[in-house]
């Protein structure tokens, strides 16, 4: 057998898997089409579906033929006379044969790697959200085709017929998602630039380092202060991955104070994570969910970021008190008796790895102080600009100011409206201005600044792709009427009992979040087109803004404890804390937060719209 490099082996395995999947998919679709759809589709529709299925099968057969030739000729060294027989039969028994070949290639790859490195272990990379959403797209389209082949066409309340998505509609859906979600995408890209410019100034690290040094000798006070600071970041701008940089600063201080590694992880991870769970104004959860609901055109319902904000503030306070109380109690026990630490056996490793060095903390200069002020003002303006002050208090000062500016200074653009009615474009301008101000203060040349711009935008590109693909799925669900069918079924379940419906939705959100951990992806694929319409159509009066809060809590709790959550796993790895020890230490807190969440959501379902939102 010829020597095989690892990269071609993986590539061949993937090609075989794609070929077999396409062939199986095309055949199943063709069978269903002929057995169930002939009487329910017009000739044009039926012939069009047959052409689509034939194209899929033809592509799969060509791919399988090429894979077969390559594997048998180049790898297994089959003779020419045996190739024809193998290539005839392999597509027909593709599932079994391809499975055997893939398994064999994995075995060869494993042996090659072990020969290079005896200590090598295979790494299982988590499935990327973007790839998962592409798979969801294919599953959704297949389900739509099957439903239409069985039920035929159906129409909306106005009598307009829904459309069946074709192959090219599926391919174009992410592009349409980019266009349809352009305002959210631009806002998030600018937010990424702003956060990168702030991080490059090292103002946050210097400020927290300065705070911790001043509180030396009052170690227990460090816990609530740092957790509150991180939670503010989590609840306002979704601070999550950004916390990774702080382990190098906080861990040495926590260990020097007499606490352990778990205390350090919980301070950082739960500090920011509990803020994300409540998400008072977190754009990745609240603004994308509001945008997804408004895009669904639910009987003229228009939500704002303010809807349900008071309830989310209540959740924020309750969660933060529970998190701080648990962490402080655990740290107090460890300080009094280090042997009670659940990572006591790693104490020497932690002490050696995280030596406290004041010189490692950036200097808290005047520039960094002003940078923090600009940073805080931007998020204060974000909150102020999102609250409809006139509807809340009856005070119309901002509207009068906006009118006065329009009449007396018409060259100033006031088209975005008064403070309290700002759109995502206004918030994007706010953070763009903050980026320019901070960049100018810490100026090291145009190349340096544009480098930060590119890095910041790059960090959020993955989020924009998630939004584009998820928004594309949402468009397919809406245009085909499939979301209406699902929402009708879900609304019947929600109409049985309000308490049961609230709990069922919450646990459904938790289950789905395990597979779709992205808040933006969840908002556009699940909440906007399906959950929100179902809540609206139920005979029982549900708060859609309360549903957004339920989504935020469920998704946040999953990302605090799921092994597939990047910041959680990376944080434990950086702190040298094994996952089993972390779970052993925090399972009580996670369980308590789950019960608290259910209690808050059930109680909230009976609160007035002024608190829960519409």
Residue pairs with C-beta under 8 A, 6 or more apart in sequence:
1 75
1 76
1 77
1 108
2 74
2 75
2 77
4 75
4 105
4 108
4 109
4 112
5 112
6 109
6 112
6 113
9 105
9 106
9 108
9 109
10 109
12 67
12 70
12 71
12 75
12 105
13 101
13 102
13 105
13 106
15 63
15 66
15 67
16 64
16 67
16 71
16 98
16 101
16 102
17 98
17 102
18 63
19 60
19 63
19 64
19 67
19 94
19 98
20 60
20 64
20 94
20 95
20 98
21 60
22 56
22 57
22 59
22 60
22 63
23 57
23 60
23 61
23 64
23 91
23 94
24 94
24 95
25 56
25 60
25 138
25 142
26 53
26 54
26 56
26 57
26 60
27 57
29 49
29 52
29 53
29 56
29 142
29 145
29 146
30 50
30 53
30 54
30 57
32 145
32 146
32 149
33 46
33 49
33 50
33 53
33 145
33 149
36 146
36 149
36 150
37 46
37 49
37 148
37 149
37 150
38 46
40 148
40 149
40 150
40 151
40 152
41 49
41 148
41 149
41 152
45 164
48 166
49 145
49 149
52 166
52 167
55 167
56 167
60 91
61 91
64 90
64 91
64 94
64 98
65 87
65 91
67 98
68 86
68 87
68 90
68 91
69 83
69 87
71 101
72 78
72 82
72 83
72 86
72 87
73 83
75 105
78 86
89 97
90 97
90 98
110 122
113 120
113 122
114 120
126 564
126 566
129 462
129 466
129 516
129 517
129 518
129 521
130 462
130 465
130 466
130 469
132 515
132 516
133 466
133 469
133 470
133 473
133 516
133 521
133 525
134 469
136 473
136 516
136 525
137 170
137 173
137 469
137 472
137 473
137 476
138 170
140 473
140 476
140 477
140 482
141 165
141 170
141 476
143 482
144 164
144 165
144 476
144 480
144 482
145 164
147 482
147 485
148 164
148 480
153 161
153 162
154 161
154 162
154 481
155 161
155 162
156 162
156 481
156 484
162 479
162 480
162 481
163 479
163 480
164 480
165 173
165 476
165 479
165 480
169 476
170 476
172 472
173 469
173 472
173 473
173 475
173 476
174 465
174 468
174 469
174 472
175 468
175 472
176 471
176 472
176 475
177 467
177 468
177 469
177 470
177 471
177 472
177 473
177 474
177 475
177 524
178 185
178 464
178 468
178 471
180 295
180 471
180 475
181 291
181 467
181 468
181 471
181 524
183 291
183 423
183 424
183 425
184 287
184 288
184 291
184 424
184 467
184 520
185 464
185 467
185 468
186 424
186 425
186 428
187 283
187 287
187 424
187 425
187 427
187 428
187 431
188 283
188 284
188 460
188 463
188 464
188 467
189 457
189 460
189 461
189 464
190 428
190 431
190 432
190 435
191 237
191 283
191 428
191 431
191 460
192 456
192 457
192 458
192 459
192 460
192 463
193 431
193 432
193 435
193 452
193 453
193 456
193 457
194 378
194 431
194 432
194 434
194 435
194 438
194 456
195 237
195 242
195 456
195 459
196 452
196 453
196 455
196 456
196 459
197 435
197 438
197 439
197 442
197 449
197 452
197 453
197 456
198 204
198 371
198 375
198 438
199 242
199 245
200 442
200 452
201 367
201 368
201 371
201 438
201 441
201 442
202 362
202 368
203 367
203 368
203 369
203 371
203 372
203 375
204 246
204 372
204 375
205 245
205 246
205 249
205 361
205 362
206 361
206 362
206 363
206 364
206 365
206 368
207 364
207 368
207 369
207 372
208 226
208 229
208 246
208 249
208 250
209 249
209 361
209 362
209 364
210 361
210 364
211 225
211 226
212 222
212 226
212 249
212 250
212 253
213 358
213 361
215 221
215 222
215 225
216 257
219 257
219 258
219 259
219 331
219 335
220 328
220 331
220 332
220 335
222 253
222 254
222 257
223 263
223 267
223 324
223 327
223 328
223 331
224 324
224 328
226 250
226 267
226 268
226 271
227 267
227 270
227 271
227 274
227 320
227 323
227 324
227 327
228 271
228 320
228 324
229 271
230 239
230 243
230 246
230 267
230 268
230 271
230 272
230 275
231 271
231 272
231 274
231 275
231 316
231 320
231 323
232 275
232 379
233 239
233 242
233 243
233 272
233 275
234 240
234 271
234 272
234 273
234 274
234 275
234 276
234 277
234 279
234 282
235 275
235 276
235 278
235 279
235 280
235 281
235 282
235 312
235 316
236 275
236 280
236 281
236 282
236 379
236 382
236 383
237 282
237 283
237 379
237 382
238 276
238 279
238 282
238 283
238 284
238 285
238 519
239 272
239 275
239 276
240 272
240 273
240 276
240 559
240 567
241 459
241 566
241 567
242 272
243 268
243 269
243 271
243 272
243 567
243 571
244 567
244 570
244 571
244 574
246 268
247 264
247 268
247 571
247 574
247 575
248 354
248 360
248 574
249 360
249 361
250 264
250 267
250 268
251 261
251 264
251 350
251 354
251 574
251 575
252 354
252 355
252 356
252 357
252 360
253 356
254 260
254 261
254 263
254 264
254 267
255 261
255 264
255 350
255 351
255 354
255 356
256 356
257 335
258 334
258 335
258 338
259 331
259 334
259 335
260 331
260 334
260 338
260 341
260 342
260 343
260 344
260 347
260 350
261 343
261 346
261 350
261 575
261 576
261 577
262 330
262 341
262 342
262 343
262 577
262 581
262 582
262 585
262 586
263 327
263 330
263 331
263 334
264 575
265 571
265 572
265 575
265 577
265 582
266 323
266 326
266 327
266 330
266 585
266 586
266 589
267 327
268 571
269 560
269 567
269 568
269 571
270 323
270 327
270 560
270 586
270 589
271 323
273 556
273 559
273 560
273 568
274 316
274 319
274 320
274 323
274 556
274 560
274 593
275 282
275 316
275 320
276 282
276 285
276 552
276 556
276 559
277 315
277 319
277 552
277 553
277 556
277 557
277 560
277 593
278 312
278 313
278 315
278 316
278 319
278 549
278 552
278 553
278 556
279 285
279 286
279 312
279 549
279 552
279 556
280 286
280 309
280 312
280 313
280 316
280 383
281 287
281 305
281 309
281 382
281 383
281 386
282 519
282 552
283 424
283 427
284 463
284 519
284 520
285 519
285 523
285 548
285 551
285 552
285 555
286 305
286 312
286 548
286 552
287 305
287 424
288 467
288 519
288 520
288 523
288 524
289 519
289 523
289 527
289 528
289 548
289 551
289 552
290 303
290 304
290 305
290 307
290 548
291 424
291 523
291 528
292 474
292 523
292 524
292 527
292 528
292 529
292 532
293 301
293 303
293 527
293 528
293 532
293 544
293 548
294 301
294 302
294 303
295 471
295 474
295 528
296 474
296 478
296 483
296 528
296 529
296 532
296 533
297 478
298 532
298 533
298 536
298 544
299 536
301 536
301 544
301 614
303 544
303 545
303 613
303 614
304 386
304 388
305 386
306 386
306 387
306 388
306 391
306 392
306 613
307 544
307 545
307 548
307 613
307 614
308 543
308 545
308 546
308 548
308 549
308 612
308 613
309 386
309 387
309 613
310 610
310 611
310 612
311 545
311 546
311 549
311 604
311 607
311 611
311 612
311 613
312 549
312 552
314 600
314 604
314 611
315 549
315 553
315 600
318 596
318 600
319 593
319 596
322 589
322 592
322 593
322 596
323 589
323 593
326 588
326 589
326 592
330 585
333 340
334 340
334 341
338 344
338 347
341 347
342 581
342 584
342 585
343 350
343 577
343 578
343 581
343 585
346 576
346 577
346 578
346 581
349 576
350 575
350 576
353 576
362 368
367 441
367 442
370 441
371 438
371 441
371 442
374 434
374 437
374 438
375 434
375 438
377 434
378 430
378 431
378 434
381 430
382 427
382 430
384 419
384 420
385 419
385 420
385 422
385 426
385 427
385 430
386 420
386 422
386 427
387 420
388 420
388 421
389 395
389 396
389 397
389 398
389 419
389 420
390 396
390 398
390 399
390 420
398 418
398 419
398 420
399 418
401 418
401 419
402 414
402 417
402 418
402 419
405 412
405 414
406 414
416 422
416 423
416 425
416 426
417 423
417 426
435 453
439 449
439 452
443 449
463 518
463 520
466 518
466 520
466 521
467 520
467 521
467 524
469 521
470 518
470 520
470 521
470 522
470 523
470 524
470 525
471 524
473 524
473 525
474 483
474 524
474 525
474 528
474 529
476 482
477 483
477 486
477 525
477 529
477 530
478 529
483 529
483 530
483 533
484 533
486 530
486 534
487 529
487 530
487 531
487 533
487 534
487 537
488 534
488 537
490 530
490 531
490 534
491 533
491 534
491 535
491 536
491 537
491 538
493 501
493 504
494 501
494 504
494 505
494 534
494 535
494 538
494 540
494 542
495 501
495 538
495 539
495 540
497 540
498 540
498 542
498 605
498 606
499 602
499 605
501 538
501 540
501 542
502 542
502 550
502 601
502 602
502 605
503 598
503 601
503 602
505 531
505 535
505 547
505 550
506 550
506 553
506 554
506 597
506 598
506 601
507 554
509 522
509 526
509 531
509 550
509 551
509 554
509 555
510 554
510 557
510 558
512 522
512 526
513 522
513 554
513 555
513 558
513 559
514 558
514 562
514 564
516 522
516 525
516 526
517 555
517 558
517 559
517 562
517 564
517 565
519 551
519 552
519 555
522 551
522 555
523 551
527 547
527 548
527 551
531 547
531 551
532 544
532 547
535 542
535 543
535 544
535 547
536 542
536 544
542 605
543 604
543 605
543 609
543 612
543 613
543 614
544 613
544 614
545 612
545 613
545 614
546 601
546 604
546 605
546 612
546 613
548 613
549 601
549 604
549 612
550 601
553 597
553 600
553 601
554 597
557 590
557 593
557 594
557 597
558 565
559 565
559 567
559 568
560 568
560 590
561 568
561 583
561 586
561 590
562 568
563 569
563 579
569 579
572 578
572 579
572 582
604 611
604 612
605 612
